[in-house]
Amino acid sequence: MRGLLAAAGGLRQGVAWVAAVMAHLAGWNYLACALFITFDIVARNFFGFSSRATVEVTGYMLACGIAWGLAHTLAARAHIRVDVLVNRFPVAVRAPLHLFALLLLGVFAVFIAWAAYSLYDESALFDAHDNSALRIAMVVPQGIWLAGILAFVVMVAVLLLESVLALLAGEPGRLDGLLASRSVDDEAAEALAAVKLAPR
């Protein structure tokens, strides 16, 4: 069981690394989105031309950025949670509750992934394009968006695997560390690490 748990932990770390890369790309995507909007405004007001697709393109960029950040947010335990009561329970009670919550999140994530794939598949079937001047094939933004959602499903799956193994191995504390909300100490440690990384 210990070997399986260690392997599951390694798998989770690998997926979390990929998710972190995706989240960084999502962040740069938002920067590109802001620059694109700024350029379009300046060009329209001072030079008399526009991309004529600002709303469509930035909408795609925002949707894809959100989807690509989901897996990393889960891995970093940064999703918003209401945990007024659960943190007052002993770890032996908290651990199964965390697992149940993750299972429900997994069901929701699979449903969203199924709906996203259905949309992508329909766009591919009908060769759908948007109605902007660029005539972007819808499978491009929808495919990027779908990739982010699938990464979220995979992140939920590997967390579920490690959490179940931790519970079976009699390590509820490990499960609690994987799935519990971030504590004040966690937030403080992150802030201190960010200060150390900041340029002097």
C-alpha positions in Angstrom: 0.0 0.0 0.0 2.9 2.4 0.8 4.4 1.8 -2.6 1.1 2.5 -4.3 0.6 5.6 -2.2 4.1 6.9 -3.2 3.4 6.2 -6.9 0.1 8.0 -6.7 1.9 10.9 -5.0 4.4 11.0 -7.8 1.7 10.9 -10.4 -0.1 13.8 -8.7 3.0 15.9 -8.6 3.6 15.3 -12.3 0.1 16.3 -13.2 0.3 19.3 -10.8 3.5 20.4 -12.6 1.7 20.3 -16.0 -1.2 22.2 -14.4 1.2 24.9 -13.1 2.6 25.3 -16.6 -0.9 25.6 -18.0 -1.8 28.2 -15.3 1.3 30.3 -16.2 0.3 30.2 -19.9 -3.2 31.3 -18.8 -1.6 34.2 -17.0 0.4 35.3 -20.1 -2.8 34.8 -22.1 -4.5 37.4 -19.9 -1.6 39.8 -20.4 -1.8 39.3 -24.2 -5.6 39.9 -23.9 -5.1 43.2 -22.2 -2.5 44.3 -24.7 -4.8 43.3 -27.6 -7.6 45.4 -26.2 -5.4 48.3 -25.5 -4.0 48.2 -29.1 -7.4 48.0 -30.6 -8.7 51.0 -28.6 -5.6 53.1 -29.5 -5.8 52.0 -33.2 -9.5 52.7 -33.4 -9.3 56.2 -31.8 -6.0 57.5 -33.3 -5.4 55.6 -36.6 -8.9 54.8 -37.8 -8.8 51.0 -37.9 -9.7 48.1 -35.8 -9.4 44.3 -35.7 -13.2 44.1 -35.8 -13.1 41.0 -33.7 -12.0 42.3 -30.3 -15.1 41.0 -28.4 -14.9 37.5 -30.0 -11.2 37.0 -29.6 -10.9 38.3 -26.1 -14.0 36.3 -25.1 -12.2 33.1 -26.3 -9.0 34.2 -24.5 -10.8 34.7 -21.2 -12.7 31.4 -21.4 -9.6 29.5 -22.3 -7.6 31.2 -19.5 -10.2 30.3 -16.9 -10.3 26.6 -18.0 -6.5 26.4 -18.1 -6.2 27.7 -14.6 -8.7 25.3 -13.0 -6.3 22.3 -12.5 -3.6 24.4 -10.9 -6.1 26.1 -8.6 -7.3 22.8 -7.4 -3.7 21.5 -6.9 -2.8 24.6 -5.0 -6.0 24.3 -2.8 -7.0 27.9 -3.9 -10.6 27.4 -4.9 -13.1 29.3 -2.7 -14.6 27.0 -0.1 -17.1 27.4 2.7 -15.5 25.5 5.6 -16.8 27.1 8.8 -17.7 23.8 10.3 -15.5 21.1 8.7 -12.3 22.5 10.1 -13.6 22.2 13.6 -13.9 18.4 13.3 -11.1 16.0 14.1 -8.9 14.9 11.2 -10.5 11.4 11.3 -13.8 13.0 10.4 -12.5 15.8 8.2 -10.7 13.4 5.8 -13.7 11.4 4.6 -15.7 14.7 4.2 -12.9 16.1 2.0 -12.9 12.9 0.0 -16.7 13.1 -0.5 -16.4 16.8 -1.5 -13.7 15.9 -4.1 -15.9 13.1 -5.4 -18.8 15.5 -6.0 -16.4 17.9 -7.7 -15.2 15.1 -9.9 -18.8 14.3 -11.0 -19.3 17.9 -11.8 -16.0 18.2 -13.7 -16.8 15.1 -15.8 -20.2 16.5 -16.6 -18.7 19.8 -17.7 -16.0 18.0 -19.8 -18.8 15.9 -21.5 -20.7 19.0 -22.3 -17.6 20.8 -23.6 -16.7 17.8 -25.8 -20.2 17.7 -27.2 -20.0 21.3 -28.2 -16.5 20.8 -29.7 -17.7 17.7 -31.6 -20.8 19.6 -33.0 -18.6 22.5 -34.1 -16.3 20.1 -35.9 -19.2 18.2 -37.5 -20.7 21.4 -39.0 -17.4 23.2 -39.6 -18.7 26.1 -37.5 -17.0 29.5 -37.7 -17.7 32.6 -35.7 -19.4 35.6 -37.3 -16.5 38.0 -36.8 -14.4 39.4 -39.6 -11.7 36.8 -38.8 -14.1 33.8 -39.3 -12.3 31.8 -36.7 -13.1 28.0 -36.8 -14.9 27.3 -33.5 -13.0 24.1 -32.9 -9.8 26.1 -32.2 -11.0 28.1 -29.2 -13.3 25.3 -28.1 -10.5 22.8 -28.4 -8.2 24.9 -26.2 -11.0 25.4 -23.7 -11.7 21.7 -23.7 -8.1 20.9 -23.0 -8.2 23.0 -19.9 -11.3 21.3 -18.6 -9.9 17.8 -19.3 -6.7 18.8 -17.4 -9.0 19.7 -14.5 -10.7 16.3 -14.7 -7.3 14.5 -14.6 -6.2 16.6 -11.6 -9.4 15.6 -9.8 -8.8 11.9 -10.7 -5.2 11.8 -9.4 -6.2 13.6 -6.2 -9.0 11.1 -5.7 -6.6 8.2 -6.3 -4.0 9.4 -3.8 -6.7 10.4 -1.3 -8.4 7.0 -1.4 -5.0 5.2 -1.0 -4.1 7.5 1.9 -7.4 6.7 3.6 -6.9 3.0 3.1 -3.3 3.2 4.4 -4.6 4.8 7.6 -3.1 8.3 6.8 -6.0 10.7 7.1 -3.6 13.5 7.9 -2.0 13.1 4.5 -5.5 13.3 2.9 -6.3 16.4 5.0 -3.1 18.0 3.8 -4.0 17.3 0.1 -7.6 18.6 0.2 -8.1 20.9 3.2 -8.4 24.6 2.7 -5.2 26.6 3.0 -4.5 27.8 6.5 -3.3 31.2 7.6 0.1 29.6 7.9 0.0 28.4 4.3 -1.0 31.9 3.1 1.8 33.5 5.2 4.4 31.0 3.8 3.3 31.8 0.2 3.5 35.5 0.9 7.0 35.2 2.4 8.2 33.1 -0.6 6.8 35.7 -3.0 8.8 38.4 -1.1 12.0 36.4 -1.4 11.4 36.0 -5.1 10.7 39.7 -5.6 13.5 41.7 -7.2 15.4 43.9 -4.8 
